[in-house]
Amino acid sequence: MELQKTIMGQYMLLNQEPTLKKIAADTGIQITRVFRLFNGSTMKLSEYQIFQHRVKEKMGLTDTLEEMAFDCSLKLSPEAIKDIEIYLRRKMEIWKIKHASTQKNKIANLLSA
């Protein structure tokens, strides 16, 4: 249910809070079903995929990373896959360190102002 709320929140934010009618037209999901989804009904996998696709499309993202990861998992050796995983983990650690540093600087600036 948390994933559902997240994807719907992203969709609403990226599309400037569209009406139920506009959401139904954009997603191809019936308006009554859209209403139920926004009022807590559990989303079907196909509905989640539609919202996810629209969000990625709006953000200018493609499925290339996911496709590449899947292709690698089928064709590369376990050692090569582990190397890729280590590389990605390092990239995320670097991002976290930079992000934490930026946050600390913002807080310090607010406190000194």
N, C-alpha and C positions, 0 to 999 in steps of 0.2 A: 504494500500500500504506500510505503514511503517513496518508492521509485515512481509510482503513479503521480503522487503529489508533486514531486520534483519536476517531472517532464511536463506536467500541465502548467506548473508555475513558470517554467522556462518558455513554454509556448505563449502563454498570456503576456509575459514581459516582452518577448521579441515581436509580438504582433499588436502591441499597444492596446491591450484589453479588448479584443474583438467581441462582438455580440455572439450569442449562441448560433444565430442564423449564419453569420460569417464563418464561424468555426466549422459548422456542418458543411457548408459549401466548400471550404478549403480542404477538409479532411475526407469528405465523402461519407462521413458517419451521420446517421439520421439525427435530426435536431432533438428528438425526444431522448435518444441515447446519450447525446452530448450533455443534455440537461442532467440526466441521471449520473453520468460520470462526474460532473462538477458538483454533484450533491452527495458524493461518497460511494456510489456503486463501484464495484470492483471491475477494473478494466480487463478486457480480453487481451491476449498477447498480440493479436492482429491490430487492435486499436492502439496499443502501446507503440507498436512498430510504426504506425502511421504518424502519431505525434512525434516520435523520435526522428523519423525521416524529415518531417516538416521543420523541426528545430534545427537539425543539422543543415538542412537546405538553407534556412534563413541565416544561419551563422556562417555559411560559406564552407562548411566542412563536407568532406566526402568520406566514403567508407574505405579509402585507400589504405589507411593504417591497419584497420581490422582485416581487410582482405590480404594484405601483405603478411600479417601475423599468422593468419590461417594457412596461407601458402607455405610459409616457413615451417610451421608445425608439421606439415605433411612431407616436406622435402628435405629439410636439414637434419643433421645429426643432433642427438641430444646435447652434445658438447657445444655445438654452434648455437643452439637455442638458449642454453645456459649463458653463453657469452652475451647474447642480445639482451637477455633478462638483466644481467649484471649492469650492462651499459644503461639501460632504461632506469634502473633503480638509482644509479649514480646521478643521472640527469635530474631525477625527482628530488634527490637529497640536495643537490646544488640549488634547485628552485626553492626548496623549503628554507635553506639557509639564507638565500637572498631575500625571500619574502619575510622571514622573521626579522632580518636586519632592517628592511624597509619599514616594517611595523614599529620597531623600536625607535627609529628615527622620527617617525610621525608622532609617536607618543611623547618623545623628548621635546619636540618642537612645540607641541600643545602645552606641555607643562612649563616650558620656559617663556611662553607668550604672555 
